[in-house]
Every structure is written in C-alpha cells, then in structure tokens.
Amino acid sequence: TATNITDTNYVTSEGTRRGFQHEAAKDVNVNTTGGRITKEQEVLANAAHSYVTETNPDNTKSGKCLTGTKAAMANAGIDVSGMAEYGSVPKYAKNWFDAHPEMFTPVKYVSIGNEEARAINATDIKSLPAGYIVIFVPPEGSPEAGHALITNGNGQGFADATDNLEWNLYTSAGKSSGKGEHGRFYVYKLSDKWEVGADGKLKLKN
C-alpha cells in the first residue's frame, strides 16, 4: 500500500515515475529460496526495520537514506564512525564499504542453479534476501547523491523510509539521473567474520 508521499511525488501528471515508491513495511522475511538467512543478516535487517518503523511510522519522510542506513547498522552493532570521512552521501559511502572487506563482501553474481551463476542486474534487487546493503551511484559528474538501503527479503528496502526497490523503473522527474538511474548499483552482504554476541548485536570474531 503506497503512502501519501507517493501520491504527490511518485508519479508526475504525465504518468512518469519520479522515484522509488514508498510502501508500508512488510517486515523481515528470514527465508530464502535455498533455506534461511544467517542470524547476522537477521540482526541487521531487523535493526533497519526497527529504525524505519520507529522514526518514520507513516512512511512519509524521505531524503536521509544514508542517515537511516547508518543508524540501522550502528544499532545492529557495526562501527560506522569512519564512514563520514568518505563523504556524507551514498555515492561516496560506497568507498567506505570497499575499504572494509573484513566487514562486507561485494555481491556481483546470482545463482541460476546447477552450480552456475550470472552477473547481478537491477531486476534482481527486489529478490535479494534480507540483510543485504545496496548502494546506488549516479553517473560520474551527476549532482545526485545516490541512494542507500538495507533489504528486507520481501522486495523492499529500509533506510529512512521503506520503498519498493524498483530501481529499473526509476525516472527522476525528467532529469537524466536520479538515485543511480543510468548509473550503477553495488550490493554488499556481511562478511563471514561477523557473529552475534550475547547482547544480540553483531561483533567481529576475534
């Protein structure tokens, strides 16, 4: 169910999509086609869900996606204090993820069965399991900030709001680039160096 922000901002009078459509949160889906997400992914996804539902219950605020993503990560137990050194918008925060392979693993391929894989594409984003982090980076030189979110496994992304992840349909009000439109997206998952501590938060293994 779309909320008011989408009624006024999502589609132009000409019917052009203007952004990711805000939707009521569908909670966290711990299941995958192959079984179940890890406990670590569940902690991160639940932290993102809690942040959105507590700070933006009507899902009508937007524009601070990196703030929401960082807060969720911090609440889950991830030290994000150094991210600010890379910049205050998602397209620069990507460099922080790349600089910390001990914490995050890039996801570049998806399984197609029979032990085969193909390169991940935009339409795969809605099908990602819960607890993945997605960064949208506009083309070089674009003034747009990009977008950041944490997946919930139900075809949605959590940040400062809940949206529908239809990146491949994104058109930003006649602009040539929006939250990654005509640019690139990058997907990360928690590395295998994380574990869940006694306090229920993530911590890096010794």
Number of C-alpha atoms within 10 A of each C-alpha: 9 15 14 15 16 19 12 10 15 21 17 14 7 7 8 15 19 19 23 23 23 26 22 17 22 14 18 20 19 20 14 13 8 6 8 14 17 16 16 22 27 22 22 29 30 23 23 33 25 17 22 23 18 9 13 15 15 17 22 16 15 14 12 15 21 22 17 23 28 22 20 27 22 18 19 23 20 18 14 13 9 10 18 12 11 15 14 13 20 27 26 18 23 22 14 18 22 14 12 11 14 14 19 21 17 17 15 13 14 14 11 9 7 6 6 9 12 10 10 16 14 14 13 16 23 18 16 22 26 30 31 25 27 25 24 23 28 24 19 9 6 14 10 20 19 26 24 30 30 34 30 31 24 19 20 28 34 31 27 29 29 32 23 20 26 18 22 15 15 21 22 20 17 11 10 14 20 26 26 24 23 16 16 16 23 19 23 21 19 20 17 14 13 20 19 18 13 8 8 13 18 23 19 15 10 6
